[in-house]
Amino acid sequence: MPEPQSPSIQALDYMPWIGLSEEERLKQKLHQQQLAEDYPCSFGEDCFVSPQAIVLPEQLKLGDRSYIAGGAIVRSTRLVTGSDCSINSYSVLSGDITMGDGVRIASHASLYGFNHGFAVTDVPIFRQPLTVKGIVIGDDVWIGAGAVILDGVTIGSHSIVAAGAIVTRDVPAYSIAGGNPAKLIRSRLAGDTGIADYKKAPATLYGRLEYFGRQVREQLTPLLEFYSEIIDGEKLFRDRPGAGRTVRAYCDAVEIAAMFSSLPPGWTKEELIATLQQFQDSRTGLLPDPWSPPGPGDQPELLTDHLSRYHLLAVGYALETLGSALPYSVTVIENMDTLTLYQQLDRLPWAENAWGAGDWIDCYATGLYHNLKSFGSVKRPDDLFGWLATHCRRDSGLWGLPTAEEGWLQPVNGFYRLTRATYAQFGLPLPYPERTIDTVLAHSRDRRFFRTEVLNACNVLDVVHPLWLCLKQSDYRQAEIRTWAEDMLGQVLPFWVPGRGFAFQLSRQQDTGLQGTEMWLSIIYLLADLCGLSSALGYSPKGVHRLEPAFTLSV
């Protein structure tokens, strides 16, 4: 029979935060030394492991001021914590678990960083090998009492897992998740007044979209003011406060305002036009970034600088929303003959970087469009469309090949970029829309890119726009596409941050910016349009993401 412990020791075991006397510190040091002799263990400064906890680790590393309270069970686990972490009474931790700083595990919570194999049915489950993906918990996370976290889950920093939640999927940063299975309740950053508060939003999807659009319109002026500055008398925009200057920030601000038939606050239309037009080079017609200029090996005649390429889109279309246009024709595209064009198209990295190939075509076709519309050019995109028609793959409906590292990501994203400026912009039918739908939907199920916590605006836009474009020609798999769009809207809408907008990577709400806001607002419209509900929003995309064909080719 063990000797009964004194009341002070009992309290310390179950409430380690009350502090240790010098005698208790010595006993704790001896206890940690014994654990380190028995198991691979290391302890930071002022750690505490109750002798009444069951600690049988494969590896244990506690950061400074972290503790394991009495009654906790840490078994067959590789447990690594940051500083100031607490594993409270009667919690159970098994498998591979990594925590950041300030993680609080409440009583009776269970974390299982492993799983039983069950792939075959003629072998008992207990004889099949275990699988281990591990659990990763960020900084400043509270796991509520009785919550269960399963293998393979990542809990983003600054999140709360509600008491009793069963967490089977990743939880984005700054989230509150609860239920069985756990779902996002709301974002901590959105607060009680944000769109993420579903108690205030209507129950129907149409009502939620209408509510969202109204909230964005009401917050438009303070949002754009948040990303604007005046330095030495010069008015400017930054994508995020403190970020470096970019051409794109001006364009995003103009296009966000244009969605609501407005201008950025504090600017006249004439000021905006003059600011945007100054970025174009009169000799080439391209728009190099004055703050990130091309390198010495740049070949403007072959469109080698990616910022010069994108700014042709961003500035050109932003000027259109203002009722203006680029001041100069795009000379380098006007002067490119068919042989040079085909040589460039053949050289593009279709096998390993189909997005980059699509980016190049997006610029070339946009230059043709501006020259046709604003400068009376007679140079048509017939040769470009001929090459595209003969190089589109019948098996996938795309250009380019999947890669071992990223699957269909590159071809799907490249498809959006090249079709945006060609088939969509000139109002022409796609070569194989049904095969495209098959491929794009298959890609949309790739969890490397389409889990809530990793969603970014490019990857979602590059799926939703191709699906939207294909459905202009075919109703193939339409119901499935609508279901996907409804689910995606449910994931995206809660991440709006009042007065700040969206982050490019949806879950990183601390990084809201003009680019993320402009892109996600356009994406939400496309998703809503796939559901037949876009009229609820009260806005539509303008500029680079506008949807109507911009130029009709005459025969």
Buried (B, 14 or more C-beta within 10 A) or exposed (E): EEEEBEEEBEEBBBBBEEEBEEEBEEBBEEBBEEBEEEEEBBBBEBBBBBBBBEBBBEEBBBBBBBBBBBBBBBBEBBBBBBBBBBBBBBBBBBBBBBBBBBBBBBBBBBBBBBBEEEEEEEEEEEEEEEBBBBBBBBBBBBBBBBBBBBBBBBBBBBBBBBBBBBBBBBBBBBBBBBEEEBBBBBBBBBEEEBBBBBEEBEEEBBEBBBBBBBBBBEBBBEBBEBBBEEEEEEBBBBBBEEBEBBBBBBBBBBBBBBBBEBBBBEBEEEEBBEBBBEBBBEEBBBBBBEEBEBEEEBEBBBBBBBBBBBBBBBBBBBBBBBEBBBBBBBBBBBEBEEEEBBEBBEEBBBEEBBBBBBBBBBBBBBBBBBBBBBBEBEBEBEBBBEBBEEEBBEEBBBBBBBBEEBBBBBBBBBBBBBBBBBBBBBEBEBBBBBBBBBBBBBBBEBEEBBBBBBBBBBBBBBBBBBBBBBBEBBEBBBEEBBEBBBEBBBBBBBBBBBBBBBBBBBBBBBBBBBBBBBBBBBBBBBBBBBBEBBEBBBBBBBBBBBBEEBEEEEE
